């Protein structure tokens, strides 16, 4: 892990989470942030580690996981540029309850909770932003748990694609009904996120493609019509 302590306030310009901060506050926050260049498959923190910081992904991909009692890895989230993780530390979490690992070579910014909380004391809108972020994350986890209990494997994969389209997708210029999703995840990743196998994901994706609902390549998944998923 390579660490850089230079000012990184300019990194915050493209992150919607920090849009409510004034330029002055972004400079202050950037001044106490630390950049980390982290190789692929490096553990950033583990279950039980003291939670005194949170992170922002600038480049690369970070997966948040837990292990079942049997030792099976369960992916809770796969995060890319512009996303925050370890945020429960801001709300008072004392110890990590999950594991954060780089899924590819990544650049992340580390923020100490104490520094961030000082900003929150003088910016009620920032406190509201944190509350909203945590609420959305918890709601997303709840939806996934309900999906695992009540939905079939095929339905879970379709629901996942719809969620990805709503969260990360964009409308294709030539067709307002078509959405494109950057292909940040492998079929194995999607399997772990939906509690299905890689083979099942591949089968469902091929069926959806055959039915003309989606097309995909190494870079994007194109959903021809979300209403058909």
C-alpha positions in Angstrom: 0.0 0.0 0.0 1.5 3.3 -1.1 0.5 6.4 1.0 0.5 10.0 0.0 -0.2 12.9 2.4 -0.4 15.7 -0.1 -3.5 17.9 -0.3 -6.3 16.1 -2.3 -9.2 18.6 -2.1 -9.4 18.6 -5.9 -10.3 14.9 -5.7 -13.5 15.8 -4.0 -14.8 18.0 -6.8 -16.4 15.1 -8.7 -18.0 13.3 -5.8 -21.7 14.2 -5.3 -21.5 13.4 -1.6 -19.4 16.5 -1.1 -21.3 18.8 -3.4 -22.9 20.6 -0.4 -19.6 21.6 1.0 -18.2 25.0 0.3 -14.9 25.2 -1.5 -13.3 26.3 1.8 -14.6 23.2 3.5 -13.5 20.9 0.7 -10.0 22.4 1.0 -10.1 21.7 4.7 -11.3 18.1 4.3 -8.8 17.5 1.4 -6.0 18.8 3.6 -6.5 16.1 6.2 -7.2 13.3 3.7 -4.6 10.7 2.8 -4.3 9.0 -0.6 -3.6 5.3 -0.8 -2.5 3.5 -3.9 -3.6 -0.1 -3.2 -2.8 -3.2 -5.3 -5.4 -5.7 -6.3 -6.6 -8.2 -3.6 -5.2 -6.1 -0.7 -7.2 -6.1 2.5 -8.0 -2.5 3.6 -9.6 -3.5 6.9 -11.0 -6.7 8.5 -13.8 -7.6 10.8 -12.9 -6.5 14.4 -10.6 -3.7 13.3 -11.1 -0.4 15.1 -13.4 1.9 13.1 -11.8 5.4 13.2 -11.9 6.3 9.5 -13.8 6.0 6.3 -12.8 5.9 2.6 -13.6 7.3 -0.7 -12.9 5.4 -4.0 -11.2 7.5 -6.6 -10.1 4.8 -9.0 -10.5 1.0 -9.1 -12.9 -1.2 -7.4 -13.4 -2.3 -3.7 -15.6 -5.1 -2.5 -17.2 -5.3 0.9 -17.6 -8.8 2.2 -18.5 -11.1 5.1 -17.9 -14.7 5.6 -20.5 -17.2 6.7 -20.0 -19.6 9.5 -19.0 -22.2 6.9 -16.3 -19.9 5.5 -18.2 -19.0 2.3 -17.6 -15.4 1.2 -20.6 -13.2 0.8 -20.2 -9.9 -1.1 -22.3 -7.1 0.5 -21.3 -4.5 -2.1 -18.9 -3.8 -5.0 -17.9 -0.1 -5.0 -16.3 2.0 -7.7 -15.2 5.5 -8.3 -17.2 8.1 -6.4 -18.4 5.8 -3.7 -17.8 5.8 0.0 -17.2 2.8 2.3 -16.6 2.4 6.1 -19.2 5.1 6.6 -20.8 3.5 9.7 -17.7 4.7 11.6 -19.1 8.3 11.2 -22.3 7.1 12.9 -20.4 5.7 15.9 -19.4 2.2 14.9 -16.6 1.1 17.1 -15.4 -2.0 15.3 -15.6 -3.1 11.6 -18.3 -5.7 11.0 -17.1 -6.5 7.5 -14.0 -6.8 5.3 -13.0 -4.4 2.6 -10.7 -5.7 -0.1 -9.5 -4.2 -3.4 -11.0 -6.1 -6.4 -8.4 -4.3 -8.7 -5.6 -1.8 -8.4 -7.2 1.1 -6.6 -6.7 4.7 -5.4 -8.7 5.6 -2.3 -8.7 8.6 0.0 -8.8 8.0 3.8 -10.6 10.4 6.1 -10.3 10.3 9.9 -13.8 10.4 11.5 -12.7 12.9 14.1 -11.8 15.4 11.3 -15.1 14.8 9.5 -17.2 15.1 12.6 -15.7 18.5 13.2 -17.0 19.6 9.8 -20.4 18.1 10.6 -20.7 20.1 13.8 -20.6 23.3 11.7 -22.6 22.0 8.7 -26.0 20.5 9.5 -26.6 19.8 5.8 -23.5 17.5 5.8 -25.0 15.6 8.8 -28.2 15.1 6.9 -26.1 13.9 3.9 -24.5 11.3 6.1 -27.8 10.2 7.5 -29.2 9.8 4.0 -26.2 7.8 2.8 -26.4 5.4 5.7 -30.2 5.1 5.3 -29.9 4.3 1.6 -27.2 1.6 2.3 -29.3 0.0 5.0 -32.4 0.1 2.7 -30.4 -1.6 -0.1 -29.3 -4.4 2.3 -32.8 -4.9 3.5 -34.1 -5.2 -0.1 -31.4 -7.7 -0.9 -32.3 -9.8 2.2 -35.9 -9.8 1.2 -34.9 -10.8 -2.3 -32.8 -13.7 -1.0 -35.8 -15.0 1.1 -38.7 -14.5 -1.3 -37.3 -14.5 -4.9 -35.9 -17.2 -7.2 -32.4 -17.1 -8.5 -33.6 -15.8 -11.9 -35.7 -13.1 -10.2 -32.8 -12.1 -8.0 -30.5 -11.6 -11.0 -33.1 -9.6 -12.8 -33.7 -7.4 -9.7 -30.0 -6.9 -9.4 -29.7 -5.7 -13.0 -32.6 -3.3 -12.5 -31.0 -1.9 -9.3 -27.7 -1.5 -11.2 -29.5 0.3 -14.0 -31.2 2.7 -11.6 -28.1 3.4 -9.6 -25.3 3.4 -12.2 -27.0 3.2 -15.6 -27.5 6.0 -18.2 -30.0 6.3 -21.0 -28.6 5.5 -24.5 -28.8 8.6 -26.7 -30.3 6.7 -29.7 -33.0 5.0 -27.7 -34.7 6.6 -24.6 -36.0 3.2 -23.5 -32.5 1.6 -23.4 -30.2 1.8 -20.5 -26.4 1.1 -20.4 -24.6 -0.1 -17.3 -20.8 -0.1 -17.1 -19.7 -3.7 -16.7 -17.9 -3.3 -13.5 -18.7 -6.8 -12.2 -17.9 -10.3 -13.4 -20.6 -13.1 -13.5 -18.9 -14.5 -10.4 -19.3 -11.2 -8.6 -23.0 -11.0 -9.6 -23.4 -14.6 -8.3 -21.9 -13.7 -4.9 -24.1 -10.5 -4.7 -27.3 -12.5 -5.5 -26.5 -15.7 -3.7 -26.4 -17.7 -7.0 -23.6 -19.5 -8.9 -21.6 -18.0 -11.7 -23.1 -20.7 -14.0 -26.6 -19.6 -13.1 -25.8 -15.9 -13.8 -24.3 -16.9 -17.2 -27.4 -19.0 -18.0 -29.8 -16.2 -17.1 -27.9 -13.5 -18.9 -27.8 -15.7 -22.1 -31.5 -16.3 -21.8 -32.2 -12.6 -21.4 -30.0 -11.9 -24.4 -31.8 -14.5 -26.5 -35.1 -12.9 -25.6 -33.8 -9.5 -26.8 -34.1 -8.0 -23.3 -30.3 -7.3 -22.9 -27.1 -7.4 -24.8 -23.7 -7.2 -23.2 -19.9 -7.2 -23.8 -16.8 -6.7 -21.7 -17.5 -3.0 -21.2 -21.3 -2.6 -20.8 -24.6 -4.3 -20.2 -27.4 -2.8 -22.4 -31.0 -3.2 -21.1 -33.3 -2.8 -24.1 -36.4 -2.1 -22.0 -36.3 -2.1 -18.1 -40.0 -2.8 -18.0 -39.3 -6.3 -19.4 -36.9 -7.3 -16.6 
